[in-house]
Amino acid sequence: MSAEITSAFEAHAIDNTTFGHAEHVQVAYDLLRKYDFIDAAAIYAKGLRTPATNAGAPDTFNLRLGMRTTPR
């Protein structure tokens, strides 16, 4: 299931109504296993814009806050 969610996330086809905290964490984990940190962070940041925009809150994701709280 995580591969399907991550693939949908990377294709910017994620369903924001079912994309909760657990899915956020799973996608981040999958991306970090697949890419180096910088690439994974960039893909994750770009990918979060789609569900946020679909939810009517395109400015919700704060890259600086996200990077500051991301363990390295």
mmCIF file as Biopython writes it, N, C-alpha, C and O atoms, coordinates in Angstrom:
data_model
#
loop_
_atom_site.group_PDB
_atom_site.id
_atom_site.type_symbol
_atom_site.label_atom_id
_atom_site.label_alt_id
_atom_site.label_comp_id
_atom_site.label_asym_id
_atom_site.label_entity_id
_atom_site.label_seq_id
_atom_site.pdbx_PDB_ins_code
_atom_site.Cartn_x
_atom_site.Cartn_y
_atom_site.Cartn_z
_atom_site.occupancy
_atom_site.B_iso_or_equiv
_atom_site.auth_seq_id
_atom_site.auth_asym_id
_atom_site.pdbx_PDB_model_num
ATOM 1   N N  . MET A ? 1  ? 0.812  -1.195 0.000   1.0 0.0 1  A 1 
ATOM 2   C CA . MET A ? 1  ? 0.000  0.000  0.000   1.0 0.0 1  A 1 
ATOM 3   C C  . MET A ? 1  ? 0.854  1.257  0.000   1.0 0.0 1  A 1 
ATOM 4   O O  . MET A ? 1  ? 0.493  2.235  -0.654  1.0 0.0 1  A 1 
ATOM 5   N N  . SER A ? 2  ? 1.974  1.261  0.712   1.0 0.0 2  A 1 
ATOM 6   C CA . SER A ? 2  ? 2.788  2.476  0.764   1.0 0.0 2  A 1 
ATOM 7   C C  . SER A ? 2  ? 3.367  2.829  -0.600  1.0 0.0 2  A 1 
ATOM 8   O O  . SER A ? 2  ? 3.509  4.007  -0.929  1.0 0.0 2  A 1 
ATOM 9   N N  . ALA A ? 3  ? 3.700  1.817  -1.393  1.0 0.0 3  A 1 
ATOM 10  C CA . ALA A ? 3  ? 4.237  2.096  -2.730  1.0 0.0 3  A 1 
ATOM 11  C C  . ALA A ? 3  ? 3.194  2.786  -3.595  1.0 0.0 3  A 1 
ATOM 12  O O  . ALA A ? 3  ? 3.526  3.666  -4.389  1.0 0.0 3  A 1 
ATOM 13  N N  . GLU A ? 4  ? 1.935  2.389  -3.444  1.0 0.0 4  A 1 
ATOM 14  C CA . GLU A ? 4  ? 0.856  3.006  -4.225  1.0 0.0 4  A 1 
ATOM 15  C C  . GLU A ? 4  ? 0.655  4.466  -3.816  1.0 0.0 4  A 1 
ATOM 16  O O  . GLU A ? 4  ? 0.491  5.340  -4.667  1.0 0.0 4  A 1 
ATOM 17  N N  . ILE A ? 5  ? 0.670  4.717  -2.519  1.0 0.0 5  A 1 
ATOM 18  C CA . ILE A ? 5  ? 0.493  6.090  -2.026  1.0 0.0 5  A 1 
ATOM 19  C C  . ILE A ? 5  ? 1.656  6.960  -2.481  1.0 0.0 5  A 1 
ATOM 20  O O  . ILE A ? 5  ? 1.454  8.086  -2.936  1.0 0.0 5  A 1 
ATOM 21  N N  . THR A ? 6  ? 2.867  6.441  -2.360  1.0 0.0 6  A 1 
ATOM 22  C CA . THR A ? 6  ? 4.046  7.207  -2.754  1.0 0.0 6  A 1 
ATOM 23  C C  . THR A ? 6  ? 4.060  7.455  -4.255  1.0 0.0 6  A 1 
ATOM 24  O O  . THR A ? 6  ? 4.420  8.547  -4.695  1.0 0.0 6  A 1 
ATOM 25  N N  . SER A ? 7  ? 3.677  6.468  -5.040  1.0 0.0 7  A 1 
ATOM 26  C CA . SER A ? 7  ? 3.601  6.663  -6.495  1.0 0.0 7  A 1 
ATOM 27  C C  . SER A ? 7  ? 2.574  7.726  -6.849  1.0 0.0 7  A 1 
ATOM 28  O O  . SER A ? 7  ? 2.828  8.578  -7.702  1.0 0.0 7  A 1 
ATOM 29  N N  . ALA A ? 8  ? 1.418  7.683  -6.202  1.0 0.0 8  A 1 
ATOM 30  C CA . ALA A ? 8  ? 0.389  8.698  -6.438  1.0 0.0 8  A 1 
ATOM 31  C C  . ALA A ? 8  ? 0.889  10.073 -6.012  1.0 0.0 8  A 1 
ATOM 32  O O  . ALA A ? 8  ? 0.630  11.069 -6.687  1.0 0.0 8  A 1 
ATOM 33  N N  . PHE A ? 9  ? 1.605  10.127 -4.895  1.0 0.0 9  A 1 
ATOM 34  C CA . PHE A ? 9  ? 2.160  11.391 -4.404  1.0 0.0 9  A 1 
ATOM 35  C C  . PHE A ? 9  ? 3.138  11.974 -5.421  1.0 0.0 9  A 1 
ATOM 36  O O  . PHE A ? 9  ? 3.071  13.158 -5.752  1.0 0.0 9  A 1 
ATOM 37  N N  . GLU A ? 10 ? 4.043  11.135 -5.911  1.0 0.0 10 A 1 
ATOM 38  C CA . GLU A ? 10 ? 5.035  11.601 -6.881  1.0 0.0 10 A 1 
ATOM 39  C C  . GLU A ? 10 ? 4.388  12.022 -8.200  1.0 0.0 10 A 1 
ATOM 40  O O  . GLU A ? 10 ? 4.927  12.875 -8.905  1.0 0.0 10 A 1 
ATOM 41  N N  . ALA A ? 11 ? 3.251  11.441 -8.537  1.0 0.0 11 A 1 
ATOM 42  C CA . ALA A ? 11 ? 2.536  11.795 -9.772  1.0 0.0 11 A 1 
ATOM 43  C C  . ALA A ? 11 ? 1.588  12.976 -9.556  1.0 0.0 11 A 1 
ATOM 44  O O  . ALA A ? 11 ? 0.854  13.367 -10.464 1.0 0.0 11 A 1 
ATOM 45  N N  . HIS A ? 12 ? 1.613  13.539 -8.346  1.0 0.0 12 A 1 
ATOM 46  C CA . HIS A ? 12 ? 0.722  14.656 -7.976  1.0 0.0 12 A 1 
ATOM 47  C C  . HIS A ? 12 ? -0.737 14.265 -8.162  1.0 0.0 12 A 1 
ATOM 48  O O  . HIS A ? 12 ? -1.558 15.071 -8.600  1.0 0.0 12 A 1 
ATOM 49  N N  . ALA A ? 13 ? -1.051 13.014 -7.824  1.0 0.0 13 A 1 
ATOM 50  C CA . ALA A ? 13 ? -2.407 12.490 -7.977  1.0 0.0 13 A 1 
ATOM 51  C C  . ALA A ? 13 ? -2.955 11.971 -6.649  1.0 0.0 13 A 1 
ATOM 52  O O  . ALA A ? 13 ? -3.811 11.087 -6.624  1.0 0.0 13 A 1 
ATOM 53  N N  . ILE A ? 14 ? -2.460 12.524 -5.559  1.0 0.0 14 A 1 
ATOM 54  C CA . ILE A ? 14 ? -2.873 12.064 -4.235  1.0 0.0 14 A 1 
ATOM 55  C C  . ILE A ? 14 ? -4.256 12.614 -3.895  1.0 0.0 14 A 1 
ATOM 56  O O  . ILE A ? 14 ? -4.587 13.746 -4.247  1.0 0.0 14 A 1 
ATOM 57  N N  . ASP A ? 15 ? -5.050 11.811 -3.215  1.0 0.0 15 A 1 
ATOM 58  C CA . ASP A ? 15 ? -6.384 12.223 -2.770  1.0 0.0 15 A 1 
ATOM 59  C C  . ASP A ? 15 ? -6.245 12.880 -1.401  1.0 0.0 15 A 1 
ATOM 60  O O  . ASP A ? 15 ? -5.972 12.206 -0.407  1.0 0.0 15 A 1 
ATOM 61  N N  . ASN A ? 16 ? -6.430 14.183 -1.352  1.0 0.0 16 A 1 
ATOM 62  C CA . ASN A ? 16 ? -6.201 14.903 -0.100  1.0 0.0 16 A 1 
ATOM 63  C C  . ASN A ? 16 ? -7.194 14.516 0.996   1.0 0.0 16 A 1 
ATOM 64  O O  . ASN A ? 16 ? -6.931 14.771 2.171   1.0 0.0 16 A 1 
ATOM 65  N N  . THR A ? 17 ? -8.323 13.909 0.642   1.0 0.0 17 A 1 
ATOM 66  C CA . THR A ? 17 ? -9.292 13.523 1.671   1.0 0.0 17 A 1 
ATOM 67  C C  . THR A ? 17 ? -8.851 12.290 2.448   1.0 0.0 17 A 1 
ATOM 68  O O  . THR A ? 17 ? -9.348 12.039 3.547   1.0 0.0 17 A 1 
ATOM 69  N N  . THR A ? 18 ? -7.926 11.521 1.891   1.0 0.0 18 A 1 
ATOM 70  C CA . THR A ? 18 ? -7.427 10.327 2.579   1.0 0.0 18 A 1 
ATOM 71  C C  . THR A ? 18 ? -5.943 10.432 2.901   1.0 0.0 18 A 1 
ATOM 72  O O  . THR A ? 18 ? -5.328 9.449  3.313   1.0 0.0 18 A 1 
ATOM 73  N N  . PHE A ? 19 ? -5.364 11.611 2.720   1.0 0.0 19 A 1 
ATOM 74  C CA . PHE A ? 19 ? -3.930 11.804 2.941   1.0 0.0 19 A 1 
ATOM 75  C C  . PHE A ? 19 ? -3.720 12.439 4.314   1.0 0.0 19 A 1 
ATOM 76  O O  . PHE A ? 19 ? -3.559 13.653 4.442   1.0 0.0 19 A 1 
ATOM 77  N N  . GLY A ? 20 ? -3.725 11.585 5.329   1.0 0.0 20 A 1 
ATOM 78  C CA . GLY A ? 20 ? -3.571 12.046 6.706   1.0 0.0 20 A 1 
ATOM 79  C C  . GLY A ? 20 ? -2.125 12.009 7.172   1.0 0.0 20 A 1 
ATOM 80  O O  . GLY A ? 20 ? -1.198 11.877 6.373   1.0 0.0 20 A 1 
ATOM 81  N N  . HIS A ? 21 ? -1.952 12.128 8.481   1.0 0.0 21 A 1 
ATOM 82  C CA . HIS A ? 21 ? -0.608 12.179 9.060   1.0 0.0 21 A 1 
ATOM 83  C C  . HIS A ? 21 ? 0.181  10.902 8.772   1.0 0.0 21 A 1 
ATOM 84  O O  . HIS A ? 21 ? 1.352  10.966 8.397   1.0 0.0 21 A 1 
ATOM 85  N N  . ALA A ? 22 ? -0.450 9.757  8.945   1.0 0.0 22 A 1 
ATOM 86  C CA . ALA A ? 22 ? 0.255  8.490  8.706   1.0 0.0 22 A 1 
ATOM 87  C C  . ALA A ? 22 ? 0.751  8.401  7.268   1.0 0.0 22 A 1 
ATOM 88  O O  . ALA A ? 22 ? 1.850  7.910  7.013   1.0 0.0 22 A 1 
ATOM 89  N N  . GLU A ? 23 ? -0.059 8.875  6.337   1.0 0.0 23 A 1 
ATOM 90  C CA . GLU A ? 23 ? 0.338  8.858  4.925   1.0 0.0 23 A 1 
ATOM 91  C C  . GLU A ? 23 ? 1.479  9.841  4.664   1.0 0.0 23 A 1 
ATOM 92  O O  . GLU A ? 23 ? 2.384  9.548  3.883   1.0 0.0 23 A 1 
ATOM 93  N N  . HIS A ? 24 ? 1.439  11.004 5.314   1.0 0.0 24 A 1 
ATOM 94  C CA . HIS A ? 24 ? 2.541  11.967 5.201   1.0 0.0 24 A 1 
ATOM 95  C C  . HIS A ? 24 ? 3.858  11.312 5.620   1.0 0.0 24 A 1 
ATOM 96  O O  . HIS A ? 24 ? 4.866  11.391 4.916   1.0 0.0 24 A 1 
ATOM 97  N N  . VAL A ? 25 ? 3.820  10.670 6.775   1.0 0.0 25 A 1 
ATOM 98  C CA . VAL A ? 25 ? 5.031  10.040 7.317   1.0 0.0 25 A 1 
ATOM 99  C C  . VAL A ? 25 ? 5.494  8.904  6.416   1.0 0.0 25 A 1 
ATOM 100 O O  . VAL A ? 25 ? 6.690  8.773  6.157   1.0 0.0 25 A 1 
ATOM 101 N N  . GLN A ? 26 ? 4.562  8.079  5.933   1.0 0.0 26 A 1 
ATOM 102 C CA . GLN A ? 26 ? 4.930  6.960  5.068   1.0 0.0 26 A 1 
ATOM 103 C C  . GLN A ? 26 ? 5.571  7.443  3.775   1.0 0.0 26 A 1 
ATOM 104 O O  . GLN A ? 26 ? 6.578  6.886  3.338   1.0 0.0 26 A 1 
ATOM 105 N N  . VAL A ? 27 ? 5.000  8.467  3.162   1.0 0.0 27 A 1 
ATOM 106 C CA . VAL A ? 27 ? 5.558  9.008  1.920   1.0 0.0 27 A 1 
ATOM 107 C C  . VAL A ? 27 ? 6.949  9.576  2.177   1.0 0.0 27 A 1 
ATOM 108 O O  . VAL A ? 27 ? 7.869  9.336  1.396   1.0 0.0 27 A 1 
ATOM 109 N N  . ALA A ? 28 ? 7.109  10.321 3.257   1.0 0.0 28 A 1 
ATOM 110 C CA . ALA A ? 28 ? 8.431  10.879 3.579   1.0 0.0 28 A 1 
ATOM 111 C C  . ALA A ? 28 ? 9.451  9.758  3.754   1.0 0.0 28 A 1 
ATOM 112 O O  . ALA A ? 28 ? 10.564 9.842  3.234   1.0 0.0 28 A 1 
ATOM 113 N N  . TYR A ? 29 ? 9.080  8.725  4.475   1.0 0.0 29 A 1 
ATOM 114 C CA . TYR A ? 29 ? 9.963  7.581  4.691   1.0 0.0 29 A 1 
ATOM 115 C C  . TYR A ? 29 ? 10.335 6.920  3.363   1.0 0.0 29 A 1 
ATOM 116 O O  . TYR A ? 29 ? 11.506 6.647  3.100   1.0 0.0 29 A 1 
ATOM 117 N N  . ASP A ? 30 ? 9.331  6.671  2.538   1.0 0.0 30 A 1 
ATOM 118 C CA . ASP A ? 30 ? 9.584  6.034  1.241   1.0 0.0 30 A 1 
ATOM 119 C C  . ASP A ? 30 ? 10.508 6.883  0.367   1.0 0.0 30 A 1 
ATOM 120 O O  . ASP A ? 30 ? 11.415 6.356  -0.277  1.0 0.0 30 A 1 
ATOM 121 N N  . LEU A ? 31 ? 10.275 8.196  0.348   1.0 0.0 31 A 1 
ATOM 122 C CA . LEU A ? 31 ? 11.113 9.076  -0.472  1.0 0.0 31 A 1 
ATOM 123 C C  . LEU A ? 31 ? 12.548 9.096  0.032   1.0 0.0 31 A 1 
ATOM 124 O O  . LEU A ? 31 ? 13.485 9.116  -0.766  1.0 0.0 31 A 1 
ATOM 125 N N  . LEU A ? 32 ? 12.730 9.091  1.353   1.0 0.0 32 A 1 
ATOM 126 C CA . LEU A ? 32 ? 14.087 9.088  1.912   1.0 0.0 32 A 1 
ATOM 127 C C  . LEU A ? 32 ? 14.809 7.777  1.630   1.0 0.0 32 A 1 
ATOM 128 O O  . LEU A ? 32 ? 16.037 7.763  1.536   1.0 0.0 32 A 1 
ATOM 129 N N  . ARG A ? 33 ? 14.088 6.696  1.496   1.0 0.0 33 A 1 
ATOM 130 C CA . ARG A ? 33 ? 14.713 5.418  1.135   1.0 0.0 33 A 1 
ATOM 131 C C  . ARG A ? 33 ? 15.080 5.375  -0.348  1.0 0.0 33 A 1 
ATOM 132 O O  . ARG A ? 33 ? 16.026 4.694  -0.744  1.0 0.0 33 A 1 
ATOM 133 N N  . LYS A ? 34 ? 14.324 6.105  -1.156  1.0 0.0 34 A 1 
ATOM 134 C CA . LYS A ? 34 ? 14.500 6.058  -2.607  1.0 0.0 34 A 1 
ATOM 135 C C  . LYS A ? 34 ? 15.510 7.083  -3.116  1.0 0.0 34 A 1 
ATOM 136 O O  . LYS A ? 34 ? 16.232 6.814  -4.076  1.0 0.0 34 A 1 
ATOM 137 N N  . TYR A ? 35 ? 15.569 8.262  -2.478  1.0 0.0 35 A 1 
ATOM 138 C CA . TYR A ? 35 ? 16.404 9.371  -2.948  1.0 0.0 35 A 1 
ATOM 139 C C  . TYR A ? 35 ? 17.331 9.847  -1.837  1.0 0.0 35 A 1 
ATOM 140 O O  . TYR A ? 35 ? 17.135 9.518  -0.667  1.0 0.0 35 A 1 
ATOM 141 N N  . ASP A ? 36 ? 18.343 10.627 -2.214  1.0 0.0 36 A 1 
ATOM 142 C CA . ASP A ? 36 ? 19.146 11.253 -1.164  1.0 0.0 36 A 1 
ATOM 143 C C  . ASP A ? 36 ? 18.303 12.348 -0.506  1.0 0.0 36 A 1 
ATOM 144 O O  . ASP A ? 36 ? 17.243 12.711 -1.016  1.0 0.0 36 A 1 
ATOM 145 N N  . PHE A ? 37 ? 18.777 12.870 0.627   1.0 0.0 37 A 1 
ATOM 146 C CA . PHE A ? 37 ? 17.970 13.781 1.439   1.0 0.0 37 A 1 
ATOM 147 C C  . PHE A ? 37 ? 17.480 15.001 0.667   1.0 0.0 37 A 1 
ATOM 148 O O  . PHE A ? 37 ? 16.298 15.337 0.732   1.0 0.0 37 A 1 
ATOM 149 N N  . ILE A ? 38 ? 18.371 15.667 -0.062  1.0 0.0 38 A 1 
ATOM 150 C CA . ILE A ? 38 ? 17.999 16.901 -0.761  1.0 0.0 38 A 1 
ATOM 151 C C  . ILE A ? 38 ? 16.928 16.624 -1.816  1.0 0.0 38 A 1 
ATOM 152 O O  . ILE A ? 38 ? 15.945 17.359 -1.908  1.0 0.0 38 A 1 
ATOM 153 N N  . ASP A ? 39 ? 17.111 15.578 -2.602  1.0 0.0 39 A 1 
ATOM 154 C CA . ASP A ? 39 ? 16.114 15.249 -3.628  1.0 0.0 39 A 1 
ATOM 155 C C  . ASP A ? 39 ? 14.783 14.839 -2.995  1.0 0.0 39 A 1 
ATOM 156 O O  . ASP A ? 39 ? 13.719 15.254 -3.455  1.0 0.0 39 A 1 
ATOM 157 N N  . ALA A ? 40 ? 14.845 14.030 -1.945  1.0 0.0 40 A 1 
ATOM 158 C CA . ALA A ? 40 ? 13.618 13.607 -1.267  1.0 0.0 40 A 1 
ATOM 159 C C  . ALA A ? 40 ? 12.876 14.810 -0.693  1.0 0.0 40 A 1 
ATOM 160 O O  . ALA A ? 40 ? 11.653 14.899 -0.805  1.0 0.0 40 A 1 
ATOM 161 N N  . ALA A ? 41 ? 13.608 15.729 -0.082  1.0 0.0 41 A 1 
ATOM 162 C CA . ALA A ? 41 ? 12.982 16.923 0.500   1.0 0.0 41 A 1 
ATOM 163 C C  . ALA A ? 41 ? 12.332 17.782 -0.579  1.0 0.0 41 A 1 
ATOM 164 O O  . ALA A ? 41 ? 11.239 18.312 -0.376  1.0 0.0 41 A 1 
ATOM 165 N N  . ALA A ? 42 ? 12.994 17.922 -1.718  1.0 0.0 42 A 1 
ATOM 166 C CA . ALA A ? 42 ? 12.437 18.726 -2.812  1.0 0.0 42 A 1 
ATOM 167 C C  . ALA A ? 42 ? 11.174 18.075 -3.381  1.0 0.0 42 A 1 
ATOM 168 O O  . ALA A ? 42 ? 10.177 18.758 -3.619  1.0 0.0 42 A 1 
ATOM 169 N N  . ILE A ? 43 ? 11.213 16.777 -3.594  1.0 0.0 43 A 1 
ATOM 170 C CA . ILE A ? 43 ? 10.048 16.058 -4.117  1.0 0.0 43 A 1 
ATOM 171 C C  . ILE A ? 43 ? 8.892  16.146 -3.123  1.0 0.0 43 A 1 
ATOM 172 O O  . ILE A ? 43 ? 7.742  16.350 -3.513  1.0 0.0 43 A 1 
ATOM 173 N N  . TYR A ? 44 ? 9.203  15.992 -1.848  1.0 0.0 44 A 1 
ATOM 174 C CA . TYR A ? 44 ? 8.181  16.053 -0.800  1.0 0.0 44 A 1 
ATOM 175 C C  . TYR A ? 44 ? 7.546  17.441 -0.737  1.0 0.0 44 A 1 
ATOM 176 O O  . TYR A ? 44 ? 6.323  17.569 -0.679  1.0 0.0 44 A 1 
ATOM 177 N N  . ALA A ? 45 ? 8.380  18.473 -0.747  1.0 0.0 45 A 1 
ATOM 178 C CA . ALA A ? 45 ? 7.867  19.846 -0.677  1.0 0.0 45 A 1 
ATOM 179 C C  . ALA A ? 45 ? 6.984  20.160 -1.878  1.0 0.0 45 A 1 
ATOM 180 O O  . ALA A ? 45 ? 5.898  20.719 -1.726  1.0 0.0 45 A 1 
ATOM 181 N N  . LYS A ? 46 ? 7.448  19.800 -3.068  1.0 0.0 46 A 1 
ATOM 182 C CA . LYS A ? 46 ? 6.639  20.045 -4.271  1.0 0.0 46 A 1 
ATOM 183 C C  . LYS A ? 46 ? 5.348  19.236 -4.230  1.0 0.0 46 A 1 
ATOM 184 O O  . LYS A ? 46 ? 4.285  19.725 -4.610  1.0 0.0 46 A 1 
ATOM 185 N N  . GLY A ? 47 ? 5.451  18.005 -3.768  1.0 0.0 47 A 1 
ATOM 186 C CA . GLY A ? 47 ? 4.288  17.133 -3.725  1.0 0.0 47 A 1 
ATOM 187 C C  . GLY A ? 47 ? 3.231  17.572 -2.736  1.0 0.0 47 A 1 
ATOM 188 O O  . GLY A ? 47 ? 2.045  17.323 -2.956  1.0 0.0 47 A 1 
ATOM 189 N N  . LEU A ? 48 ? 3.628  18.219 -1.653  1.0 0.0 48 A 1 
ATOM 190 C CA . LEU A ? 48 ? 2.653  18.669 -0.658  1.0 0.0 48 A 1 
ATOM 191 C C  . LEU A ? 48 ? 1.816  19.841 -1.145  1.0 0.0 48 A 1 
ATOM 192 O O  . LEU A ? 48 ? 0.744  20.105 -0.601  1.0 0.0 48 A 1 
ATOM 193 N N  . ARG A ? 49 ? 2.285  20.531 -2.143  1.0 0.0 49 A 1 
ATOM 194 C CA . ARG A ? 49 ? 1.502  21.654 -2.668  1.0 0.0 49 A 1 
ATOM 195 C C  . ARG A ? 49 ? 0.192  21.182 -3.304  1.0 0.0 49 A 1 
ATOM 196 O O  . ARG A ? 49 ? -0.825 21.869 -3.202  1.0 0.0 49 A 1 
ATOM 197 N N  . THR A ? 50 ? 0.207  20.026 -3.952  1.0 0.0 50 A 1 
ATOM 198 C CA . THR A ? 50 ? -0.995 19.537 -4.635  1.0 0.0 50 A 1 
ATOM 199 C C  . THR A ? 50 ? -2.137 19.237 -3.667  1.0 0.0 50 A 1 
ATOM 200 O O  . THR A ? 50 ? -3.227 19.781 -3.844  1.0 0.0 50 A 1 
ATOM 201 N N  . PRO A ? 51 ? -1.934 18.389 -2.644  1.0 0.0 51 A 1 
ATOM 202 C CA . PRO A ? 51 ? -3.065 18.147 -1.739  1.0 0.0 51 A 1 
ATOM 203 C C  . PRO A ? 51 ? -3.479 19.397 -0.970  1.0 0.0 51 A 1 
ATOM 204 O O  . PRO A ? 51 ? -4.659 19.574 -0.668  1.0 0.0 51 A 1 
ATOM 205 N N  . ALA A ? 52 ? -2.526 20.259 -0.654  1.0 0.0 52 A 1 
ATOM 206 C CA . ALA A ? 52 ? -2.873 21.505 0.041   1.0 0.0 52 A 1 
ATOM 207 C C  . ALA A ? 52 ? -3.733 22.393 -0.854  1.0 0.0 52 A 1 
ATOM 208 O O  . ALA A ? 52 ? -4.720 22.971 -0.400  1.0 0.0 52 A 1 
ATOM 209 N N  . THR A ? 53 ? -3.358 22.497 -2.112  1.0 0.0 53 A 1 
ATOM 210 C CA . THR A ? 53 ? -4.137 23.301 -3.062  1.0 0.0 53 A 1 
ATOM 211 C C  . THR A ? 53 ? -5.518 22.688 -3.275  1.0 0.0 53 A 1 
ATOM 212 O O  . THR A ? 53 ? -6.520 23.403 -3.314  1.0 0.0 53 A 1 
ATOM 213 N N  . ASN A ? 54 ? -5.571 21.363 -3.412  1.0 0.0 54 A 1 
ATOM 214 C CA . ASN A ? 54 ? -6.856 20.684 -3.595  1.0 0.0 54 A 1 
ATOM 215 C C  . ASN A ? 54 ? -7.771 20.853 -2.386  1.0 0.0 54 A 1 
ATOM 216 O O  . ASN A ? 54 ? -8.994 20.808 -2.512  1.0 0.0 54 A 1 
ATOM 217 N N  . ALA A ? 55 ? -7.171 21.047 -1.219  1.0 0.0 55 A 1 
ATOM 218 C CA . ALA A ? 55 ? -7.950 21.250 0.007   1.0 0.0 55 A 1 
ATOM 219 C C  . ALA A ? 55 ? -8.327 22.712 0.189   1.0 0.0 55 A 1 
ATOM 220 O O  . ALA A ? 55 ? -8.988 23.070 1.165   1.0 0.0 55 A 1 
ATOM 221 N N  . GLY A ? 56 ? -7.906 23.565 -0.753  1.0 0.0 56 A 1 
ATOM 222 C CA . GLY A ? 56 ? -8.234 24.984 -0.677  1.0 0.0 56 A 1 
ATOM 223 C C  . GLY A ? 56 ? -7.307 25.783 0.215   1.0 0.0 56 A 1 
ATOM 224 O O  . GLY A ? 56 ? -7.644 26.890 0.633   1.0 0.0 56 A 1 
ATOM 225 N N  . ALA A ? 57 ? -6.132 25.225 0.511   1.0 0.0 57 A 1 
ATOM 226 C CA . ALA A ? 57 ? -5.179 25.902 1.392   1.0 0.0 57 A 1 
ATOM 227 C C  . ALA A ? 57 ? -3.771 25.833 0.813   1.0 0.0 57 A 1 
ATOM 228 O O  . ALA A ? 57 ? -2.893 25.208 1.409   1.0 0.0 57 A 1 
ATOM 229 N N  . PRO A ? 58 ? -3.537 26.469 -0.347  1.0 0.0 58 A 1 
ATOM 230 C CA . PRO A ? 58 ? -2.243 26.328 -1.016  1.0 0.0 58 A 1 
ATOM 231 C C  . PRO A ? 58 ? -1.054 26.880 -0.231  1.0 0.0 58 A 1 
ATOM 232 O O  . PRO A ? 58 ? 0.084  26.489 -0.490  1.0 0.0 58 A 1 
ATOM 233 N N  . ASP A ? 59 ? -1.293 27.769 0.710   1.0 0.0 59 A 1 
ATOM 234 C CA . ASP A ? 59 ? -0.188 28.366 1.464   1.0 0.0 59 A 1 
ATOM 235 C C  . ASP A ? 59 ? 0.051  27.682 2.805   1.0 0.0 59 A 1 
ATOM 236 O O  . ASP A ? 59 ? 0.794  28.206 3.636   1.0 0.0 59 A 1 
ATOM 237 N N  . THR A ? 60 ? -0.556 26.533 3.030   1.0 0.0 60 A 1 
ATOM 238 C CA . THR A ? 60 ? -0.438 25.857 4.320   1.0 0.0 60 A 1 
ATOM 239 C C  . THR A ? 60 ? 0.961  25.319 4.569   1.0 0.0 60 A 1 
ATOM 240 O O  . THR A ? 60 ? 1.470  25.414 5.687   1.0 0.0 60 A 1 
ATOM 241 N N  . PHE A ? 61 ? 1.584  24.761 3.555   1.0 0.0 61 A 1 
ATOM 242 C CA . PHE A ? 61 ? 2.907  24.174 3.740   1.0 0.0 61 A 1 
ATOM 243 C C  . PHE A ? 61 ? 3.957  25.267 3.819   1.0 0.0 61 A 1 
ATOM 244 O O  . PHE A ? 61 ? 4.058  26.117 2.934   1.0 0.0 61 A 1 
ATOM 245 N N  . ASN A ? 62 ? 4.738  25.232 4.891   1.0 0.0 62 A 1 
ATOM 246 C CA . ASN A ? 62 ? 5.811  26.194 5.099   1.0 0.0 62 A 1 
ATOM 247 C C  . ASN A ? 62 ? 7.134  25.448 4.963   1.0 0.0 62 A 1 
ATOM 248 O O  . ASN A ? 62 ? 7.488  24.649 5.830   1.0 0.0 62 A 1 
ATOM 249 N N  . LEU A ? 63 ? 7.861  25.704 3.886   1.0 0.0 63 A 1 
ATOM 250 C CA . LEU A ? 63 ? 9.100  24.977 3.623   1.0 0.0 63 A 1 
ATOM 251 C C  . LEU A ? 63 ? 10.116 25.166 4.734   1.0 0.0 63 A 1 
ATOM 252 O O  . LEU A ? 63 ? 10.758 24.200 5.146   1.0 0.0 63 A 1 
ATOM 253 N N  . ARG A ? 64 ? 10.277 26.383 5.229   1.0 0.0 64 A 1 
ATOM 254 C CA . ARG A ? 64 ? 11.262 26.609 6.295   1.0 0.0 64 A 1 
ATOM 255 C C  . ARG A ? 64 ? 10.910 25.823 7.549   1.0 0.0 64 A 1 
ATOM 256 O O  . ARG A ? 64 ? 11.787 25.224 8.172   1.0 0.0 64 A 1 
ATOM 257 N N  . LEU A ? 65 ? 9.649  25.819 7.922   1.0 0.0 65 A 1 
ATOM 258 C CA . LEU A ? 65 ? 9.228  25.058 9.091   1.0 0.0 65 A 1 
ATOM 259 C C  . LEU A ? 65 ? 9.410  23.566 8.844   1.0 0.0 65 A 1 
ATOM 260 O O  . LEU A ? 65 ? 9.886  22.843 9.718   1.0 0.0 65 A 1 
ATOM 261 N N  . GLY A ? 66 ? 9.036  23.110 7.667   1.0 0.0 66 A 1 
ATOM 262 C CA . GLY A ? 66 ? 9.192  21.700 7.332   1.0 0.0 66 A 1 
ATOM 263 C C  . GLY A ? 66 ? 10.638 21.248 7.376   1.0 0.0 66 A 1 
ATOM 264 O O  . GLY A ? 66 ? 10.936 20.169 7.888   1.0 0.0 66 A 1 
ATOM 265 N N  . MET A ? 67 ? 11.535 22.058 6.847   1.0 0.0 67 A 1 
ATOM 266 C CA . MET A ? 67 ? 12.959 21.702 6.850   1.0 0.0 67 A 1 
ATOM 267 C C  . MET A ? 67 ? 13.535 21.778 8.261   1.0 0.0 67 A 1 
ATOM 268 O O  . MET A ? 67 ? 14.403 20.983 8.621   1.0 0.0 67 A 1 
ATOM 269 N N  . ARG A ? 68 ? 13.063 22.719 9.051   1.0 0.0 68 A 1 
ATOM 270 C CA . ARG A ? 68 ? 13.593 22.881 10.408  1.0 0.0 68 A 1 
ATOM 271 C C  . ARG A ? 68 ? 13.206 21.694 11.284  1.0 0.0 68 A 1 
ATOM 272 O O  . ARG A ? 68 ? 13.965 21.320 12.178  1.0 0.0 68 A 1 
ATOM 273 N N  . THR A ? 69 ? 12.047 21.099 11.046  1.0 0.0 69 A 1 
ATOM 274 C CA . THR A ? 69 ? 11.585 19.996 11.885  1.0 0.0 69 A 1 
ATOM 275 C C  . THR A ? 69 ? 11.906 18.623 11.306  1.0 0.0 69 A 1 
ATOM 276 O O  . THR A ? 69 ? 11.552 17.605 11.901  1.0 0.0 69 A 1 
ATOM 277 N N  . THR A ? 70 ? 12.571 18.582 10.157  1.0 0.0 70 A 1 
ATOM 278 C CA . THR A ? 70 ? 12.915 17.313 9.525   1.0 0.0 70 A 1 
ATOM 279 C C  . THR A ? 70 ? 14.224 16.785 10.094  1.0 0.0 70 A 1 
ATOM 280 O O  . THR A ? 70 ? 15.246 17.466 10.018  1.0 0.0 70 A 1 
ATOM 281 N N  . PRO A ? 71 ? 14.210 15.573 10.667  1.0 0.0 71 A 1 
ATOM 282 C CA . PRO A ? 71 ? 15.466 15.003 11.169  1.0 0.0 71 A 1 
ATOM 283 C C  . PRO A ? 71 ? 16.418 14.688 10.022  1.0 0.0 71 A 1 
ATOM 284 O O  . PRO A ? 71 ? 15.990 14.277 8.943   1.0 0.0 71 A 1 
ATOM 285 N N  . ARG A ? 72 ? 17.676 14.878 10.257  1.0 0.0 72 A 1 
ATOM 286 C CA . ARG A ? 72 ? 18.691 14.596 9.228   1.0 0.0 72 A 1 
ATOM 287 C C  . ARG A ? 72 ? 19.579 13.478 9.688   1.0 0.0 72 A 1 
ATOM 288 O O  . ARG A ? 72 ? 20.498 13.085 8.970   1.0 0.0 72 A 1 
#
